[in-house]
Every structure is written in structure tokens, then in C-alpha cells.
């Protein structure tokens, strides 16, 4: 749907530039994809610069009404929602995907367990969750959920089989990125079927925030009958190539739309699902706690006949399509936002989002080895003027980032943070002095203002960014200039459209004597597992900070974390602090623990924190539904054309 979970603090860990609505879609659509990545700077502060919302192929007359939530107008089914995206999805197998665009495609055909409302309350979709003690949770499925492709009713058995044989598999044969979420204290979290439509999760300790974590929030499912073809032999390739998976044939009545076609690098098309389960829920009074008017708004959901994600790689073409009414929505880059403030027929929506843009350092064997030193990473944090990026490149639609949490959340503690890249912690003198000390005893040293290697040559590092993302490219060019000016390092810019596949994906360890593997995005020890192509630095992917449940980002800061494609080995027990905070009911104490964790992350600089930008989307004024809130899109099934 145009958008999806309660805010982007949902299942997606990685995000790639642009795709604002697809990011949100991911929330409802499920895919606990990477615990938190996204494509960082995007052309539309939200991500890829792309798009997302769409444009109707029906005549959309100009309207003065702004899409600021459900209006009093009468809802009616009709029109095609066209979302513009700068990049295509990589796969329709949600178990192993890494990007939010793929999650968005899948989310159009499947909802998920539940979403989070703007009031930070759970809104059940497929399921509800309850607990009496904060440790044992029961998940209850609706009784009208039907798989497609002949798999019958969705039951608790489907969930328990998937969790125990896929998510908790000892070898993570499926490449599921969030497998760590299902392990506590080195042991799988016990999951047991308690009824046809109920199952129980027994945590080893109290965790009051569990329902808000992407462990189950926004989680998808596959039928047992499909998975059991591949589980016994741990057939990764078989699952990857399964036709029912690749055409989403098993999705039945589980989502608002039904798969029609996917033309690679062109468009993804779905049609209105005539059997959508929420219509029956609305008819039978199944929205407990909500009034009849709210329930009635789901009576004919979704309200678009078709939904098309159109791949438009060039920014100018995407924005032109938005102006001309050829798409319903598109991500708007910060430097173009003012152009749309008074554009007839377009509503500009600006919302907070949880993704932090980072300068990732490759600390694996095919990257620059000095990145493995904390002191080197700290020194480089002085080299880039973050305030200039926030104010000049993002035109004020961003804040300087210093750690793994936005400043607007209650978990951010100022007195534990060193403010790198601003004030007296920015500039050539402080950068070179710190870097010279950090590299003492190595082959690297300064000759005047130039950092040289052991052969007397200037150090040259590669910096990757997403092709077609103008804001991200501008940021990359600025970072390159700053490294040259302040650190004496030459930076070679590399545009790519395949960063996840060629650079972020690590080759898993092989053979009986092979070391551990945490999956596609952490194939094993950094000296053993490397990506297909070498790289040094990247601006391609941003990370989810999870403002609702900060400990969900734990996998970024563990040697064996599910999302550690950059090979970071922490010096401090950041993950341990996360665990303590998760198990603490007292909010004051929890804030203290998280504050310590974010202080250590700031100190270790596992990657360079750059900015946290706002999400900027342009919608046609005839679209009713989006709100300017972190949770915009939680109810996108009831969006409609005025």
C-alpha cells in the first residue's frame, strides 16, 4: 500500500535511497528484512528519492484539500495508484531480502501481524498479542485468513513451523537476516502452538517492549506446506527459485492486492484483492475499541483498483511525472522541496523517519585495513562538516547525527555524546593530528598535508553511492572533498546500482571446517568472508535506529550480528547493554542503560554517522490519507482518491 507500518521503525533494517512509501509499505508488508538498513540519503529524504506513492491513471483534478488524514468525503473504489521508484526490487522472497523496495512490493500482497498507530498502540492485522507478565506472550490469529495456491487456512502451525525451522535454524540456511532476534542467551526462544489459531512465545526474561519490536511486528509468514518442501534438505536455492514464492501465489486473501506482473526494471503491478480479509473483519465488527465509522472505512478496502510501482531512475523524470499527475506520489529531494510548496495539485508531506545516513567503512579483508582501528574511525569523524550537509545539501530537512538514535527520542542522552564533525571537532588540524596518532607504528604517515602509504603514494579510498540519487551523489562529492582537504586522503567516487548484491552481501563460509556464518549480510569472520567486489566506503545504505525499540539495532554492533557486512568487531559489550535495557521495566533505568550504549557507539564509531533526514513525499492533492506523523501509513488500506 502507499505506506505501511506505524512509522518506518518497523521490520526493515536497511533502506536504500528514496522510496518513502515503499519504506512505509514495508512496515505493513512485513519482511523483517535487515534489521534496519535503508538506502541512506536518497533523493527524497526518505529514501530513494523515489517515490512512492503514485499517481492515479484516472483524471485527478486539482484540489485545495491537503492529504492530511481521512477527510469527510465519501470513499469510493476507483483509480490506479502509481508509485515512482528510482530502483527496482531485488526479490519477492521476503525471507532473505535486504531492501525496502522488495519489502514494499511484497507488502502490497500481504499485510502482517500488526502495525503501530500514531498513539503507539498495537493495531491487529492478521493477529493480536497479549501477555500477563511481560515474559510469556500469546499470539492469536484471525479466523478468516486464507493462503492461496491451495494451502488452506493460515494457522498457528504455519507460524511455529516457520519460526522453529527457518528463523531458528542452526545454520540459517534461508539467509533470514533477523535470525538473531529469535535467539536469547545462545538458545532459541521457545515457541509452542497452544491452539489451532494461537501460539505462545516464552521469553527467558521480562521484555515489556517485545510487541513493538520487529521480531513479530510487521512480520510475514509462509505456509508450512510450501516451506516443508525445502526445510528437510535446507534447500536455499529451491526456495529462492520456487514459482509460488516468485509470483506471490500463496498470498491468498492476506493482503489488499493480488500479484499481476513484474516487469524487471520497469514496473510492478498488483490488482485489488476481491477477497481481502479486512473487509470481512469490518463487516463483522472486528475492530475492537474503534467506532463504527472507523470500521466502515475498511468495508471496501483497498480503494484503488490497481497499484503500480513504476521504476523511474532519473530524478528529473520522477519529479516531472509528479508535477504532471502521471504518478500519485514521488519522493522529493530536499533541494527540490521548495519547488513543490506551491505546485498546483501537489501536497508536500514532511515526516520524521528513523533511518540514519552513515558513511560505512569496510573493515573486512577487501577493505582498507586501518578502518579496524577505533582511533582511525574517530579521527575520520572530524573530517566531514556534518552541519554543512544538513543545512546546504539537505536544505534544513535533516539533523546532524552522532549515534544510533535520533535526538527527538527519549533515549538520546546528550552528556554521553561527543559531537564529531562540528565546532572545534571539525577541520584539518584536528583531523590530521588525530589520524597521525591513530596510524602511529604503521606504514602510513603524513608528507605535509598528504597521507601516504608505505610506497610514498597518497592513500586513495573508494566511496560508493547509488546511481541516480542526486542528493546522495552530492553528499558523496562533498565527503570526497572533505577527506582530501582535511585528512589528505584521495577519494575515488563509484556510482553503482547493485551495492547490496556485489558489495554488501558477504560470501558465507564453506565446508565442514568453516567458521560461523550469520547469513548473507555477515558471512563469517572478516578475514574469511568478503563481498563479491572490494570496496572501502559507502553511502548507499542507511540504518534503522528503531526509536520505539532501540535494542532492535543490536545486530549492527555484534561481531556475529545479522547485519554486519562491514566487518565491525566491537571493543565494548554494546549488545549486552542493549539486552539489559530490554529486560528492564523501569523506564528511568532503561534510559540510563540505552544512554550508555549510545555513548559507546558514539565512541567506537563503527561507521561514520552523518545525518538523520526528514522524509519528504509529494502526493497528488486528490489523495486522501497521509498524515505528517512518524506513523503515517499505518492505515494505508483506507487511503482513497477524493
C-alpha positions in Angstrom: 0.0 0.0 0.0 1.1 3.5 -0.2 2.6 3.2 3.1 2.6 0.8 5.8 3.5 0.3 9.3 3.3 2.6 12.1 6.3 4.6 11.1 9.4 3.2 9.5 10.6 1.9 12.8 9.3 -1.4 11.6 10.9 -4.6 10.3 13.2 -3.1 7.8 16.8 -2.6 8.8 18.4 -1.4 5.7 16.9 1.2 3.4 18.1 2.5 0.1 17.7 6.0 -1.0 14.3 7.2 -1.9 11.4 5.0 -1.6 9.4 6.8 1.0 6.1 5.0 0.6 7.8 1.7 -0.1 9.6 2.0 3.2 6.3 2.5 5.0 4.8 -0.2 2.9 7.4 -2.4 4.3 6.1 -1.9 7.7 2.7 -3.4 6.9 4.1 -5.6 4.3 6.3 -7.4 6.6 9.7 -8.6 5.8 11.7 -8.3 8.8 14.4 -7.6 6.3 17.6 -6.4 7.5 17.0 -5.2 11.0 17.4 -1.7 10.0 19.0 -0.7 6.9 17.9 1.6 4.2 19.4 3.4 1.4 20.6 6.4 3.1 20.5 9.7 1.6 18.0 9.2 -1.1 16.7 11.7 -3.4 13.8 12.2 -1.4 14.9 12.4 2.0 13.1 9.4 2.6 15.0 7.2 0.8 15.4 6.7 -2.7 14.3 9.6 -4.0 11.8 7.9 -5.5 8.6 7.5 -4.7 6.3 6.2 -3.7 3.1 7.0 -3.8 2.0 7.0 -7.0 -0.2 8.7 -9.3 -3.5 7.8 -10.5 -4.1 7.0 -14.1 -7.5 8.4 -13.7 -8.2 12.1 -14.1 -7.2 13.8 -10.9 -8.4 17.3 -10.8 -6.6 19.9 -8.8 -7.9 20.2 -5.3 -7.2 22.6 -2.5 -7.7 19.9 0.1 -4.5 18.5 1.5 -4.0 14.9 2.2 -3.8 15.2 5.9 -5.7 12.2 7.1 -9.1 10.8 6.2 -11.4 13.5 5.1 -15.1 13.8 5.5 -15.6 13.0 1.8 -17.2 9.8 0.7 -14.8 6.9 0.0 -15.3 5.0 -3.2 -13.2 2.4 -5.0 -11.5 3.5 -8.2 -8.4 4.7 -9.9 -4.8 3.4 -10.1 -2.2 4.3 -7.6 1.1 4.8 -9.3 4.2 5.0 -7.2 7.5 6.2 -8.7 10.7 4.4 -7.5 14.2 5.1 -8.5 15.2 1.5 -8.2 13.6 -1.9 -8.7 13.1 -4.7 -6.1 15.7 -7.4 -5.9 13.5 -10.4 -5.0 10.0 -11.4 -3.9 11.3 -13.9 -1.3 10.7 -11.9 1.8 12.7 -14.3 4.0 16.0 -13.3 2.6 15.5 -9.9 1.1 17.6 -6.9 2.1 16.0 -3.9 0.7 12.9 -1.9 1.4 11.8 -1.8 -2.2 11.4 -5.5 -2.3 9.5 -5.4 1.0 7.2 -2.8 -0.4 6.3 -5.0 -3.4 5.5 -7.9 -1.1 3.6 -5.8 1.3 1.1 -4.9 -1.3 0.0 -8.5 -1.4 0.4 -9.3 2.3 -0.3 -7.4 5.4 1.4 -8.7 8.5 0.8 -9.4 12.2 0.1 -5.9 13.4 1.1 -2.2 13.0 1.6 0.6 15.4 -0.7 3.6 15.4 0.3 7.3 15.9 -0.8 6.8 19.5 1.8 4.0 19.8 -0.9 1.4 20.2 -1.0 -2.0 18.6 -3.5 -2.3 15.7 -4.1 -6.0 14.9 -4.0 -7.0 11.2 -3.5 -10.8 11.0 -3.0 -11.2 14.7 -3.2 -9.8 18.1 -0.7 -10.3 21.0 -1.3 -10.4 24.8 0.7 -11.1 28.0 0.0 -11.2 31.7 3.6 -10.9 32.9 5.7 -9.3 30.1 7.6 -12.6 29.6 5.1 -15.1 28.1 3.2 -13.8 25.1 0.3 -15.3 23.3 -0.3 -14.6 19.6 -3.9 -15.0 18.4 -4.6 -15.2 14.6 -7.8 -14.1 13.0 -10.0 -17.0 11.8 -10.6 -15.7 8.2 -7.0 -15.8 6.9 -6.6 -18.0 3.8 -3.5 -18.9 1.9 -3.5 -19.0 -1.9 -2.3 -21.9 -4.1 -4.3 -24.4 -2.2 -2.6 -24.2 1.2 -5.8 -23.6 3.1 -6.2 -21.6 6.3 -3.4 -19.8 8.0 -2.9 -21.5 11.4 -0.6 -21.4 14.3 1.1 -24.5 12.9 2.3 -22.4 10.0 3.9 -19.9 12.3 5.5 -22.4 14.7 6.9 -24.4 11.8 8.4 -21.3 10.1 9.9 -19.9 13.3 11.5 -23.1 14.5 12.7 -24.5 11.1 13.6 -21.2 9.3 14.1 -18.4 11.8 15.8 -20.5 14.4 17.6 -23.0 12.1 21.1 -23.6 13.4 22.8 -22.8 10.1 20.4 -20.1 9.0 20.1 -21.9 5.7 17.4 -19.5 4.4 19.6 -16.4 4.8 17.0 -14.8 7.2 18.6 -11.5 8.3 16.8 -11.2 11.6 17.6 -14.7 12.9 19.3 -13.2 16.0 16.0 -11.9 17.2 14.8 -15.4 17.8 17.9 -16.4 20.0 18.2 -15.4 23.6 21.3 -16.4 25.7 22.5 -18.6 22.9 19.3 -20.6 22.8 16.2 -20.4 20.6 13.2 -18.7 22.2 10.6 -21.4 23.0 7.6 -21.2 20.7 4.7 -23.6 21.1 1.3 -24.0 19.4 -1.5 -23.7 22.0 -4.5 -23.9 19.7 -5.4 -24.0 16.1 -5.1 -20.2 15.9 -2.9 -19.5 18.9 0.8 -19.9 19.7 2.9 -18.9 22.7 6.3 -17.3 22.9 8.2 -17.8 26.2 10.9 -15.2 26.6 13.7 -16.1 29.1 13.2 -12.7 30.8 10.7 -9.9 31.0 10.6 -7.7 27.9 7.8 -5.1 28.1 8.6 -3.7 24.6 8.5 -7.1 22.8 5.3 -6.4 20.8 6.9 -3.2 19.5 10.0 -4.9 18.2 10.3 -6.1 14.6 10.6 -9.7 15.9 6.9 -10.0 15.2 5.6 -6.5 14.5 5.1 -6.3 10.7 6.2 -10.0 10.4 5.1 -12.1 7.3 4.6 -15.8 7.1 4.8 -18.6 4.6 2.6 -21.7 4.7 4.0 -24.8 6.2 3.1 -26.8 3.1 5.3 -24.6 1.0 8.3 -24.4 3.4 8.4 -28.2 4.1 9.4 -28.8 0.5 12.8 -27.1 1.4 13.3 -27.4 5.1 14.4 -31.1 5.3 17.3 -30.6 2.9 17.8 -26.9 3.8 17.4 -26.2 0.1 18.2 -22.5 -0.2 18.2 -22.4 -4.0 15.0 -24.3 -4.2 13.2 -21.8 -2.0 14.7 -18.9 -3.9 13.5 -20.3 -7.3 10.1 -21.5 -6.2 7.4 -20.2 -8.6 4.8 -19.7 -5.9 7.3 -17.6 -4.0 8.3 -15.6 -7.0 4.8 -14.9 -8.1 3.4 -14.5 -4.6 0.8 -17.1 -5.4 0.5 -18.2 -1.8 -0.7 -14.8 -0.5 -4.5 -15.6 -0.9 -6.7 -13.1 0.9 -3.9 -11.9 3.2 -3.3 -8.5 1.6 -5.1 -5.7 -0.2 -3.8 -6.6 -3.7 -3.0 -9.6 -5.8 0.1 -10.0 -7.9 -0.4 -9.4 -11.6 3.1 -8.9 -13.1 6.6 -7.8 -12.5 8.5 -6.3 -15.4 12.1 -6.1 -14.2 13.5 -2.6 -14.2 10.1 -1.3 -15.4 7.1 -1.8 -13.2 5.4 -4.0 -10.6 1.7 -4.3 -10.9 -0.9 -5.6 -8.5 -4.8 -5.6 -8.7 -7.4 -5.1 -6.0 -8.0 -8.3 -4.0 -11.7 -9.1 -4.1 -11.3 -11.5 -1.1 -9.3 -9.2 1.2 -9.8 -10.4 4.8 -10.2 -7.0 6.4 -13.5 -6.3 4.6 -15.0 -9.3 6.4 -13.5 -8.1 9.7 -15.1 -4.7 9.1 -18.5 -6.2 8.3 -18.4 -8.4 11.5 -17.4 -5.7 13.9 -13.9 -7.0 14.3 -12.1 -3.7 15.1 -12.5 -3.8 18.9 -12.1 -0.4 20.5 -12.8 1.5 17.3 -16.1 3.1 16.4 -18.4 2.1 13.6 -17.3 4.9 11.3 -13.7 3.8 11.5 -14.6 0.1 10.8 -16.8 1.2 7.9 -13.8 2.8 6.2 -12.3 -0.7 5.8 -15.6 -2.1 4.3 -14.4 -1.7 0.7 -10.6 -1.6 1.3 -8.4 -1.1 -0.6 -9.9 1.8 -2.5 -7.7 1.6 -5.6 -8.4 -0.8 -8.5 -4.7 -1.3 -9.2 -1.4 -0.3 -7.6 1.6 0.2 -9.9 5.2 0.8 -8.8 6.9 2.4 -11.7 10.7 2.3 -11.9 11.8 5.8 -13.0 15.6 6.0 -12.4 16.1 9.7 -13.3 15.2 12.2 -10.6 14.0 14.8 -13.1 11.7 12.3 -14.8 10.2 11.3 -11.4 9.6 14.8 -10.3 8.2 15.7 -13.8 5.8 12.8 -13.5 4.6 14.1 -10.1 4.1 17.6 -11.4 2.2 16.3 -14.5 -0.1 14.0 -12.5 1.4 10.9 -14.1 2.2 9.4 -10.7 0.3 9.8 -7.4 3.4 10.2 -5.4 7.1 10.5 -5.5 9.9 11.1 -3.1 11.1 14.7 -3.2 14.8 15.6 -2.6 15.4 18.3 -0.1 16.9 20.7 -2.7 13.7 20.5 -4.7 11.2 20.6 -1.9 10.6 24.4 -2.1 9.7 24.0 -5.8 6.7 21.9 -4.7 5.4 24.1 -1.9 3.1 26.0 -4.3 2.7 23.5 -7.1 -0.9 23.1 -8.1 -2.3 19.7 -7.5 0.6 18.5 -5.3 0.7 18.2 -1.5 4.2 18.1 0.2 4.3 15.7 3.2 7.3 16.0 5.6 7.6 13.5 8.4 10.3 12.3 10.8 11.9 8.9 9.9 14.1 6.6 11.8 16.9 6.0 9.3 20.4 7.4 9.9 22.6 8.0 6.9 26.1 6.7 7.6 29.5 6.5 6.0 30.1 2.8 6.2 33.8 1.6 6.5 34.7 -1.8 5.1 36.7 -3.4 7.8 36.8 -6.8 6.1 39.8 -8.2 4.2 38.9 -6.5 1.0 38.7 -3.0 2.5 41.2 -0.6 4.0 42.7 -2.3 7.0 43.2 0.8 9.2 39.4 1.1 9.4 39.7 -1.7 12.0 41.2 0.8 14.5 38.8 2.7 16.6 41.2 5.6 16.8 41.2 5.8 12.9 37.5 5.9 12.7 37.3 8.5 15.5 39.9 10.6 13.6 37.9 10.5 10.4 34.8 11.6 12.2 36.5 15.0 12.4 36.9 15.3 8.7 33.4 16.0 7.4 31.4 19.0 8.2 28.0 17.5 9.1 26.3 20.8 9.7 27.1 21.8 6.1 25.5 18.6 4.8 22.3 19.1 6.9 21.9 22.7 6.0 23.2 23.0 2.5 22.7 19.6 0.9 19.5 18.7 2.8 18.3 22.4 2.9 17.5 22.1 6.6 15.4 18.9 6.2 17.9 17.0 8.3 19.7 17.0 11.7 23.3 16.1 12.4 23.7 12.5 13.6 26.1 11.4 16.2 24.9 7.9 17.3 22.3 5.2 16.7 19.3 7.3 17.8 17.6 10.5 16.7 17.8 13.4 19.1 14.0 13.7 19.2 13.6 10.4 21.1 13.6 9.9 24.9 16.6 7.6 24.7 19.1 10.2 23.4 21.4 11.4 26.2 23.5 14.5 25.3 26.1 14.3 28.0 27.3 10.9 26.8 27.9 12.1 23.2 31.0 13.6 21.6 29.8 15.9 18.8 32.1 15.0 15.9 32.2 17.0 12.7 31.0 20.2 14.2 32.6 23.1 16.0 36.2 22.5 17.2 35.8 18.8 16.4 35.9 19.6 12.7 38.7 20.7 10.4 42.2 19.8 9.0 44.3 20.3 12.1 42.2 18.2 14.5 41.7 15.5 11.8 45.3 15.1 10.7 46.6 15.2 14.3 44.2 12.5 15.4 44.8 10.4 12.3 48.6 10.7 12.6 48.4 9.4 16.2 46.0 6.7 15.2 48.3 5.4 12.5 51.5 5.6 14.5 53.6 2.5 14.0 52.0 1.6 10.7 53.2 2.1 7.1 51.0 5.2 6.8 52.3 8.7 7.6 51.9 12.3 6.5 54.1 14.1 4.0 53.0 17.6 4.5 49.2 17.6 4.1 49.0 14.3 2.3 48.5 10.9 3.9 50.9 8.4 2.2 51.2 4.6 2.2 54.5 2.7 2.6 55.3 3.3 -1.1 55.2 7.1 -0.8 51.9 7.2 -2.6 48.8 9.2 -1.5 46.2 7.0 0.2 43.2 6.6 -2.2 39.9 5.1 -1.0 36.8 4.2 -2.9 33.4 5.7 -1.9 30.3 4.1 -3.3 26.9 5.8 -3.8 23.6 4.8 -5.5 23.4 5.7 -9.2 20.6 8.1 -10.0 20.4 9.5 -6.4 21.4 13.2 -6.8 21.3 14.1 -3.2 23.4 11.1 -2.3 25.8 11.9 -5.1 26.2 15.4 -3.9 26.9 14.2 -0.4 29.5 11.7 -1.7 31.2 14.5 -3.7 31.3 16.7 -0.6 32.7 13.9 1.6 35.4 13.3 -1.0 36.4 17.0 -0.9 36.4 17.0 2.9 38.6 13.9 3.1 41.1 15.5 0.6 41.1 18.8 2.4 41.1 17.7 6.0 42.6 14.2 6.0 44.9 14.4 3.0 43.1 11.3 1.5 42.1 11.0 -2.1 38.7 9.6 -2.6 37.6 7.8 -5.8 33.8 8.1 -6.3 31.9 5.0 -7.5 28.3 5.0 -8.7 26.5 1.7 -8.5 23.0 0.2 -8.9 24.0 -3.1 -7.3 25.6 -2.3 -4.0 23.6 -4.9 -2.0 24.4 -7.7 -4.4 28.0 -7.0 -5.1 29.3 -5.2 -2.1 27.0 -5.6 1.0 26.5 -9.3 0.5 29.2 -11.5 2.0 30.1 -14.9 0.8 29.2 -17.3 3.6 31.9 -19.6 4.9 32.0 -23.1 3.2 33.0 -26.6 4.2 32.9 -28.7 7.4 35.7 -26.7 9.0 34.3 -23.4 8.0 33.8 -20.8 10.7 30.4 -19.5 11.7 28.1 -17.6 9.3 25.3 -15.2 10.2 23.9 -15.2 6.7 24.1 -13.1 3.6 25.0 -9.8 5.4 27.6 -11.3 7.7 29.0 -14.5 6.1 31.6 -15.0 8.9 34.9 -13.6 10.3 36.0 -10.5 8.5 39.3 -12.2 7.3 37.3 -15.1 5.8 34.1 -13.8 4.4 34.2 -10.9 1.9 31.9 -9.4 -0.7 32.0 -10.2 -4.4 33.8 -6.9 -5.2 36.2 -4.9 -3.0 35.2 -1.5 -1.5 36.3 0.9 1.1 33.5 3.3 2.0 29.8 3.6 1.2 26.9 6.0 1.5 24.4 3.5 -0.2 22.6 2.2 2.9 21.2 3.8 5.9 20.3 2.1 9.2 17.1 1.9 11.2 17.6 3.4 14.6 14.3 1.9 15.9 13.1 4.9 18.0 10.3 2.7 19.6 12.6 -0.2 20.5 16.2 0.9 20.3 17.7 -2.5 21.2 16.4 -3.8 17.9 19.5 -2.4 16.3 21.7 -4.8 18.3 22.7 -6.8 15.2 24.7 -3.9 13.8 27.0 -3.9 16.8 27.9 -7.6 17.2 30.7 -9.5 15.6 28.2 -12.2 14.6 25.3 -9.7 14.1 22.8 -10.4 11.3 23.7 -7.1 9.6 27.4 -6.6 9.9 28.5 -6.7 6.2 31.2 -4.2 7.1 33.1 -6.5 9.5 33.0 -4.4 12.6 34.3 -6.0 15.8 33.2 -4.1 18.9 35.6 -3.4 21.8 32.8 -2.8 24.3 29.8 -5.0 25.1 27.2 -2.8 23.4 24.9 -5.8 22.8 25.0 -6.6 26.5 23.8 -3.2 27.4 21.0 -3.5 24.9 20.0 -6.8 26.5 19.9 -5.3 30.0 17.9 -2.3 28.8 15.3 -4.6 27.1 14.9 -6.6 30.3 14.4 -3.5 32.5 10.8 -2.5 33.3 11.8 0.8 35.0 11.9 3.4 32.2 14.4 5.7 34.0 16.9 2.8 34.4 16.2 1.7 30.9 17.0 5.2 29.6 20.3 5.1 31.6 21.3 1.8 30.0 20.4 2.9 26.5 22.3 6.2 27.1 25.4 4.2 28.0 25.0 2.0 24.9 24.6 5.0 22.6 27.6 6.7 24.2 29.8 3.7 23.5 28.5 3.5 19.9 29.4 7.2 19.5 32.9 6.4 21.0 33.6 3.4 18.8 32.3 5.0 15.6 31.6 1.6 13.9 30.6 3.7 10.9 30.6 7.4 10.4 27.3 9.0 11.5 26.2 11.7 9.1 22.6 12.9 9.3 19.0 12.0 10.1 16.9 13.5 7.4 13.1 14.0 7.2 11.1 12.0 4.8 9.7 14.2 2.0 7.0 12.9 -0.2 4.9 14.7 -2.9 1.4 13.4 -3.2 -1.3 14.4 -5.7 -3.9 16.6 -3.8 -6.7 14.2 -4.7 -5.2 11.5 -2.5 -6.7 11.4 1.0 -4.9 9.6 3.8 -1.3 10.6 4.5 -0.5 12.4 7.7 2.6 14.3 8.9 3.5 11.9 11.6 6.1 9.2 12.2 3.3 6.6 11.9 1.9 7.9 8.6 0.7 5.0 6.5 -0.3 2.7 9.3 -3.8 2.7 7.9 -3.0 3.0 4.2 -5.6 0.4 3.3 -8.2 3.1 3.7 -6.5 5.8 1.6 -8.5 6.9 -1.4 -8.9 9.4 -4.2 -11.2 12.3 -3.4 
